[in-house]
Amino acid sequence: MRPTEILSAEHRVIEGVLSCLDAMAARTERGVPLDVASAREAIEFLRTFADTCHHGKEERHLFQTLIAKGWPGDSGPVGVMLSEHEQGRGLIRRMALACDLAETDAGQASKDFAEAARAYAMLLREHIFKEDHVLFGMADRALDAAEQQELLARFEAAEAEEIGPDTHERMLAIARELAGRFSSDASAATAGTAQVPGHN
């Protein structure tokens, strides 16, 4: 098991929630009021699983390992990925503000959430494609077997110290619940949530 395989498996979980974001946005675009409770669950998943857990492992461990080997951190593949992580955080904040606005202006809140959710889903899908099909292959070629093992150990420590197994399982449960509510094919949307390699 390579570190990039763990990250790719986590991408599949994130993609399931992106499908749910699109479904939430589509409902509001048809005039259905924003489901604030579900939107807040999605935001919690994005902040905890996609950002703290997944992007955290990339930024603090994979990317730092690559930078230590001479890759630039402010340009090239790593620089682009870091910039997109920040863009994603900004869009999550916009979704959260839309949820807050729903108490006083439901119509505007629905519009704001749909715009931010659509933008986030598009950004993350393109970001995931670049990592899966370009960056991770480059990283695998750059890291020798010992470096891969060291990175795996750092991933495991990050999970134990920064997020914890209970939180991880709770995030996977949220992904499954959202898929059940919003996906026309819940089994496909949650295929990656049953087990993420390295997180039994």
N, C-alpha and C positions, 0 to 999 in steps of 0.2 A: 504494500500500500504506500503510495507516494503522497506527500502533503497536498499536491495539486489535485489528486483524486478525491480527497476529503472536501476540498473547496468546491470542486465540480459537483459533488453530490449535494452539497449545501445549496448550490445554484438551483438544482431541481426543486428543492423545497421553496426557495424564494420565488421561483417562476410560478408555482401554484398560487401563491398569495398575489402576485402581480395579476393573474387572471381574475382573481376576486376583486382587486381594485378596479379593473376594467369593467367588471359586472356592476359594481357599485356606481361607477361613473355613468354607465349606460342607463341605469335605473333613474338617476337624478335627471339625466338629459331627456328622459321620457316624461318628466314631471312628477316622479315619485319623490317624496321628501327624503332627504338624506337619512340613512339609518346610522345615527350617530354612535350607538353602542357598538355596532359592527365596525364602523370606521375607526373608532378608538382602539378596538382590538387589533385591527390591521396595523395601526400606527405603533402599538406596543410591540407587535411582532417585528416590524421593520426596524424599530429602534434597538430592540434587544437582540433578536436573532441576526437580522441582516447587517446591522451596523456594529453593535458591541461585539457579538460573537464572530461573525464572518469577516466583515471588513476589519475588525480588530486584529484577527489572526493575519490577515494580509498586510496591514499597515505596520504592525509592531514586530512581525516575525518574518514572513516571506519577503516583503519589500526591503526590510532592513538587512536581511541576509544578502539580497541581490545588490543593494547599495554598497555593502561592505566588500563585495566582489568587484566593485568599480562601475556599476550601473548608475547613471545619473538619477537623482531623486526629484529633480525639478524639471525634467524634460524626458523625452522618450517614453517607452511604455509605462514605466512606474509613475512618471510625472502626470501622464494622461489619466491613469487610474485614480491617483490621489485627487486630482481635480474633479473627476466625476463623482467620487465619494462625497466631496464637499457639496457639489450641486445637488446630489440626492438628499443630503441632510437639510438643505434649504427647502426642498420640495416637501419633505416630511413636516418641517415646521409650518409650511403653508397649509398642509392638510390639517394639522392640529389646530391652527387658528380658525380654519373653516368650521371645525367641530365646535369650538368655543362660540363662534358667531351664530350657530344654529339656534341658540336660546333667544336671540333678539331679532334675527333676520334670516329665517329659514331659506327663503328663496336665494339670497345672495350666498348663503353658506353652501347650498347645494351646487351652485355655479362654481364657486371658488374651489370646493373640494374636487369636483369633476375635472377642472382644468389642471390642478396640481397632481391628482392621481394619474391622469392620462400622461402627463409629462414625466412623472416618476417612472411609470411602467415602461414607457418608451426608452427613457434613459437607461434603466437597469437592464432591459433586454439587450440593448446594443452593447452595454458595458460587459454583461455576462458573455456575449458572443465573442467579444475581443479577448477576454480572459481565457475562455475555453479553447479558442481556436488559434490564438497567437501567443499571448503572454505565458500561459502555463507550459506550452511546449518549449518555449525559449528558456523558461526557468528550469524545466526538467533537464535540458541539455547542459545548463550552466552549473548545476549542482551535482557533486559526486555522491556516492552512496553514503558516506559518513555524514555529509552535510544534510542529505535527505533525512537520515535517522535523527540527527540533532533537531531538525525542524519539526519532525513528528513529535519528539519529546516536548518541544516548546509549545506545540499546539495542545498537547494533552494537559500541560501545566496551565495554559491559559484557560482552558475549559474548566479546570478544577478551581482555579483561583479567581477568575474574572466573571464567570457566569454560573457554573455549578450544574450538576446533572439534573436536579429537580427543575431548575429554570429552563434548561434545554428541552426537557420533555414537555413542559408546559407550553413552550413556544410551538413545538410540533403539534400539540393538541389544538392550539389556536388555529394553526394552518389547516388542520383537518376540519375543524368546525366551520371555518369560513368557507372552505371548499364545499362542504355540505349545504351551506346556505346559498352560495352564489354560483357555483359551477354547474353547468348542465351535465357534466360528466365528472362527478366527484372522484371516482376511482382514478381517472387519469390525472386530475389536478393534484391528488395526494399521493401519487405513486412514489414520490421521493421522500415522503414524510414517515414512512413506516420505519425506516432505519437509516441513519446517516453513518457511513463507515467511520469507525473510531468512537461512536457514541452508542454503545449497546445498552 
